[in-house]
């Protein structure tokens, strides 16, 4: 990506004084919020990159722009290969459908054919460990069950690029370890992984590279241990 910026327009209620001065106008005014500011990154195939920063620094927005979920206001993003994204909890799931039905829905959204999904179905359910609830509507799932099923679907897309946003923090520790083991397998297979996490130890142990964001701008890009140190300095 080159020169990527992302602007959101925030509508706010006007103060009483503003309403009196502008009687004929709307009771709301607009503020521009720049979630990303002139971000340029090149992510090499087969690397694992950790996006870290304080809350509101732009990490999740950057991941969504990389994944094509959000379009940049300015700048350019180029992608290569099959991409699977684990972003917001429950994204791509319909709450009124069962787990089984959502496997087929979410798999289709991620680019699998119905035949492919049917072939992977037993393996997806086995990995997720929620077979007992696969025919329950997902609106009754816990957040951990959502993550189990979503991760299981994403890894069966056979992605060249896997995007993971903090959702793994929701699952229990044994399942987190299972997911990290799968990510390690993807690394050995030469796949590209971009992960957003607040677990700095995971960044140091798992990632080849850390990108530190602050107020939408990249303030560090390099060695993960040095990146974590740069983030801690930015906090202090």
Buried (B, 14 or more C-beta within 10 A) or exposed (E): BEEBBBBEEEEEEBEEEBEEEEEEEEEEBEEEEBBBBBBEBEBEEBBBBBBBBBEBBBBBBBBBBBBEBBEBBEBEBEEEEBBBBBBBBBBBBBEEBBBBBBBBBBBBBBEBEEEBBEEBBEEBBEBBBBEEBBEBBBEEBEEBBBBBBBBBBBBBBEBBBBBBBBBBEBBEEEBBEBBBEBBBEBBEEEBBBBBBBEBBEBBBEBBBBBBBBBBBBBBBBEBBBEBBBBBEEBEE
